Amino acid sequence: MDNNTHYDVIIVGAGASGLYCALTAGRRGRRVLVLDHANKVGKKILMSGGGRCNFTNYFVEPEHFISANPHFCKSALSRYPSWEFIGMVEQHKIPYHEREHGQLFCDDSAQDIVTMLLDECAAVGVQIRINTQIDKVDVNETEYKRFNLSTSKKLSKKDIANGVKPSQHKYSCDSLVVATGGLSIPTMGASGLGYELAQQFGHQLIPTDASLVPFTFTDKTGELIRALAGISLPVIASNERISFKLPLLFTHRGLSGPAMLQLSNYWQTGEHININLLPDIDVTTLLLAHKKSHPKQLIRTVLADYTDNALPKKLLTALQTTLWDDIKDKELANIKDERLSELGNTINGWQLKPSGTEGYRTAEVTRGGVKTDEVSSKTMQSNFQDGLYFIGEVLDVTGWLGGYNFQWAWASGFVCGEVA
């Protein structure tokens, strides 16, 4: 094999974690090659945050991450805090701003972050090859060239139509880093390659699922939600495990917005969710108090006081049709306390059963992945194969909405790049 095809480190995946690992290893003088089957690097970075990239968060704690092993993320996050990445952003004079809950976004474009990463990689001689399919990985225990990779050029539809044959290439390396991401947004090129490589080397997978993803609904609930598409309001969304006070968005396909995306991280198929539509008001107390002070009022009149900011008028009308249509024209004095309490409890705890989620098509991340008990939390190296590393989303570490998944990518890429 031609020596030019041997590298100290080969990284599979030119996303957030892969590029950060590459520049970190390159700074140590390592000869680094990054391979990706997509036609451009950092595709998920470019589309994230509405094209502005929510690149990290001021407040990053281990409890912002979900894993079968909740302690796994602690070492990397403590060794590479968000301030480190913010420092790099400022060094490159990228303008950014803070939104609610400590989320940091580029002022201009997510392209600024990709350009920064590529500039840092170029400065230390990292080589990047796109449109490259990994066909085979094996280990040669008899040589110092520990891993052998067979690749082929990924052809365009036009090439295939013209009968072009894919050119093939072989590489070898001492350290192989799997930074392939998860299954989210297949149109961006997501694939299960990382999971296949993990299993090839004896690793177990925590079952994967779409996460940070909108909920879908069928039957009458689905019809109601679709009729309210475009309405957004602050709610408390909860299940038995957790609750989030964040905005909810009704869409033509179901329920979205930060509240739903966050809750999806903690939701299993078949479970109910609860939505408090007026989180700052005890609706039962409100209705019973108005029954005493304004007995001739109607329920909608009482709740109309909150239509300016908390409960949009169109939503109030739809709830009336759904929840109290039979008593909509009855004065409060003529409605039993029990019925008012029941209605108040429903508005403060609307229980719904999603039929599912929008799935990987729109999911921001993949929950589950390579089992972290079988990987070093300090280096990201496999416990089963020297020189094999897993970083970023391919691992069973899933962050909340708000820049946490990017921070995990930077941190895991950094600690791996320090040793790979």
Buried (B, 14 or more C-beta within 10 A) or exposed (E): EEEEBBBBBBBBBBBBBBBBBBBBBBBBEBBBBBBBBBEEBBBBBBBBBEEBBBBBBBEBEBEBBBBBBEEBBEBBBEEBBBEBBBEBBEEBEBEBEEBEBBBBBBEEBBBBBBBBBBEBBEEBEBBBBBBBBBEEBEBEEEEEBBBBBBBBBBBEEEEEEEEEEBEEBBBBBBBBBBBBBBBBBEEEBBBBBBBBBBEBBEBEBBEBBBBBBBBBBEEEBBEBBBBBEEBBBBBBBBBEEEBBBBBBBBBEBBBBBBBBBBBBBBBEEEEEBBBBBBBEBBBBEBBBEBBEEBEEBBBBEBBBEBBEEBBBEBBBBBBBEEBBEEBEEEBBEEBEEEBBBEBBBBBBBBEBEBBBBBBBEBBBBBBBBBBBBBBBBEBBBBEEBEBBBBBBBBBBBBBBBBBBBBBBBBBBBBBBBBBB
